[in-house]
Amino acid sequence: MTEIKISQLMDNYTDNEFFIDEESEVNMDKIKENVIENVSGKKTKIKPAAKIMIAVAAAAALAVGATAAAAVISGQLSDASGSIYNYEVHEDGYNISATAGNQADILTLEDGRLIFRLGDNTTDVTDLIDNQTPYIYAYTNADTGRKSYIVLGGTPEEYCMVDFSYLDGIGWSGYGCMDSIDGNAVSADVEEDVVRISFRKSYVRENGEVHPVEGGWPYHSHFIVFSDGQVTSTDVPDNWRDECMDAWLLNAMLSVDMIDPALLP
Amino acid sequence: MTDGDIVNGLKKGKTKALEQLIDRYGAYVSSVISRILRGRNEDCRELSADVFLAVWENREKLRAENLKGYLGAAARNKAFNKLRNEREELPLEEDMIIFDEGEQPCEAVERKETALLVNRAVNGLEPITKELFLRHYYYGQSVAEAADALGLSLSAAKTRLCRGRQTLKEILLKEGYDYGEQNCENK
């Protein structure tokens, strides 16, 4: 005689109907932490918005460094969501620290739809944007009183948000780009399209191709700072790029002059 | 965010999608495991993490349809396998089908065929018996717990379980297997 356990036979069953659920005393936060550490090789991730502002602060430091003696720069920045970032750039221009406040989601994916929320504004932008069509929202930065712009583009599978605001004493700059799933980098194609269509296109039309200074990087691949309309570019130290940010983040330190007026609201 | 969004994110290798998967289904997965392991919290934590690590490893094959059921089955099987490896058993009611000598056991059947067979057999049960059967043999609830959840007396639940076992065996028999006689009197 052969015996087979019913409970073993049930290994082949999948319940898609009852989902018998009860309270569990297990701490899910610990499980999540454990799992994420395992799959990500225990990398510590900086929040995207924090990284964005690190890049902005770093850009400021390098831009200033080109015309003035190296000096410690510190200050406080805010973005459209009301998040506050404290930054500090040390004398060597490399060591940046930044702390992010409450980071709000401006563009979120909800039931397959892309929802843009800022202040009283709530707009379903799913059908208003794609990789070639940006949605541009103008707002006034509460700190500087200067006009700022949020540019949205992409698709529910991969979307992009760019937030330009004024950086005291430096000029217009700022950048954010995230995708629909993890808030990190979108693919280069989407990012390039959204940024290029809404910004670079008009700039290049007006000013021609941007050429980096000697020792710099091609503007489309790495680091460039536009300060007060004067194009400056500089190399990025390797330790910086590795530790602080991804190459995509360095891709768009842009002057407001690059915004295509025809696209502005 | 839909299950489809999460699965797409996983397939792209996004760890944030894995976090969202855990946020959405972690409690369910740990609940399934915890019930079977009967409060062994450390093991429950470890196996719950194993379920999601396995999902990550196999994310290319993942499908958004029935995602919760898939996770539940993975959790349930990991917990039962843990007990089996430790030679422990849940006190399940008549947890055995007996085949006569000379008959091939179901284990010899291709896994996919066995899955179809078992699904057909379980889905052939009348609804309340099916839920009772699954609560007991799939989720590991005691007969008393399952009976209580369904508002049945203990003896009625045992009778229904016995009928469920008979139906399962009948399906297996139709597929060419034999089995021993069983007494369905209440015990």
Chai-1 contact restraints between the chains, C-beta under 6 A:
chainA,res_idxA,chainB,res_idxB,connection_type,confidence,min_distance_angstrom,max_distance_angstrom,comment,restraint_id
A,M1,B,I98,contact,1.0,0.0,6.0,A-B,restraint_1
A,M1,B,E101,contact,1.0,0.0,6.0,A-B,restraint_2
A,T2,B,F99,contact,1.0,0.0,6.0,A-B,restraint_3
A,T2,B,P105,contact,1.0,0.0,6.0,A-B,restraint_4
A,E3,B,M96,contact,1.0,0.0,6.0,A-B,restraint_5
A,E3,B,I98,contact,1.0,0.0,6.0,A-B,restraint_6
A,I4,B,I97,contact,1.0,0.0,6.0,A-B,restraint_7
A,I4,B,P105,contact,1.0,0.0,6.0,A-B,restraint_8
A,I4,B,C106,contact,1.0,0.0,6.0,A-B,restraint_9
A,K5,B,D95,contact,1.0,0.0,6.0,A-B,restraint_10
A,K5,B,M96,contact,1.0,0.0,6.0,A-B,restraint_11
A,I6,B,D95,contact,1.0,0.0,6.0,A-B,restraint_12
A,I6,B,Y137,contact,1.0,0.0,6.0,A-B,restraint_13
A,S7,B,L92,contact,1.0,0.0,6.0,A-B,restraint_14
A,S7,B,D95,contact,1.0,0.0,6.0,A-B,restraint_15
A,S7,B,Y137,contact,1.0,0.0,6.0,A-B,restraint_16
A,L9,B,V118,contact,1.0,0.0,6.0,A-B,restraint_17
A,M10,B,Y137,contact,1.0,0.0,6.0,A-B,restraint_18
A,M10,B,Y138,contact,1.0,0.0,6.0,A-B,restraint_19
A,D11,B,N77,contact,1.0,0.0,6.0,A-B,restraint_20
A,N12,B,T114,contact,1.0,0.0,6.0,A-B,restraint_21
A,N12,B,A115,contact,1.0,0.0,6.0,A-B,restraint_22
A,N12,B,V118,contact,1.0,0.0,6.0,A-B,restraint_23
A,Y13,B,V118,contact,1.0,0.0,6.0,A-B,restraint_24
A,Y13,B,V122,contact,1.0,0.0,6.0,A-B,restraint_25
A,T14,B,G69,contact,1.0,0.0,6.0,A-B,restraint_26
A,T14,B,A73,contact,1.0,0.0,6.0,A-B,restraint_27
A,D15,B,G69,contact,1.0,0.0,6.0,A-B,restraint_28
A,D15,B,G72,contact,1.0,0.0,6.0,A-B,restraint_29
A,D15,B,L134,contact,1.0,0.0,6.0,A-B,restraint_30
A,D15,B,Y138,contact,1.0,0.0,6.0,A-B,restraint_31
A,N16,B,N66,contact,1.0,0.0,6.0,A-B,restraint_32
A,N16,B,G69,contact,1.0,0.0,6.0,A-B,restraint_33
A,F18,B,E131,contact,1.0,0.0,6.0,A-B,restraint_34
A,F18,B,L134,contact,1.0,0.0,6.0,A-B,restraint_35
A,I20,B,R135,contact,1.0,0.0,6.0,A-B,restraint_36
A,I20,B,Y139,contact,1.0,0.0,6.0,A-B,restraint_37
A,D21,B,Y28,contact,1.0,0.0,6.0,A-B,restraint_38
A,D21,B,S31,contact,1.0,0.0,6.0,A-B,restraint_39
A,E22,B,S31,contact,1.0,0.0,6.0,A-B,restraint_40
A,S24,B,S30,contact,1.0,0.0,6.0,A-B,restraint_41
A,S24,B,S31,contact,1.0,0.0,6.0,A-B,restraint_42
A,S24,B,S34,contact,1.0,0.0,6.0,A-B,restraint_43
A,E25,B,N41,contact,1.0,0.0,6.0,A-B,restraint_44
A,V26,B,S30,contact,1.0,0.0,6.0,A-B,restraint_45
A,V26,B,N41,contact,1.0,0.0,6.0,A-B,restraint_46
A,V26,B,C44,contact,1.0,0.0,6.0,A-B,restraint_47
A,V26,B,R45,contact,1.0,0.0,6.0,A-B,restraint_48
A,M28,B,G26,contact,1.0,0.0,6.0,A-B,restraint_49
A,I31,B,R45,contact,1.0,0.0,6.0,A-B,restraint_50
A,I31,B,S48,contact,1.0,0.0,6.0,A-B,restraint_51
A,I31,B,A49,contact,1.0,0.0,6.0,A-B,restraint_52
A,K32,B,I22,contact,1.0,0.0,6.0,A-B,restraint_53
A,N34,B,A49,contact,1.0,0.0,6.0,A-B,restraint_54
A,V35,B,A49,contact,1.0,0.0,6.0,A-B,restraint_55
A,V35,B,F52,contact,1.0,0.0,6.0,A-B,restraint_56
A,V35,B,L53,contact,1.0,0.0,6.0,A-B,restraint_57
A,I36,B,T15,contact,1.0,0.0,6.0,A-B,restraint_58
A,N38,B,L53,contact,1.0,0.0,6.0,A-B,restraint_59
A,V39,B,T15,contact,1.0,0.0,6.0,A-B,restraint_60
A,V39,B,W56,contact,1.0,0.0,6.0,A-B,restraint_61
A,S40,B,T15,contact,1.0,0.0,6.0,A-B,restraint_62
A,L109,B,M1,contact,1.0,0.0,6.0,A-B,restraint_63
A,G112,B,T2,contact,1.0,0.0,6.0,A-B,restraint_64
A,I181,B,G9,contact,1.0,0.0,6.0,A-B,restraint_65
A,I181,B,K14,contact,1.0,0.0,6.0,A-B,restraint_66
A,I181,B,K16,contact,1.0,0.0,6.0,A-B,restraint_67
A,I181,B,A17,contact,1.0,0.0,6.0,A-B,restraint_68
A,D182,B,K14,contact,1.0,0.0,6.0,A-B,restraint_69
A,D182,B,K16,contact,1.0,0.0,6.0,A-B,restraint_70
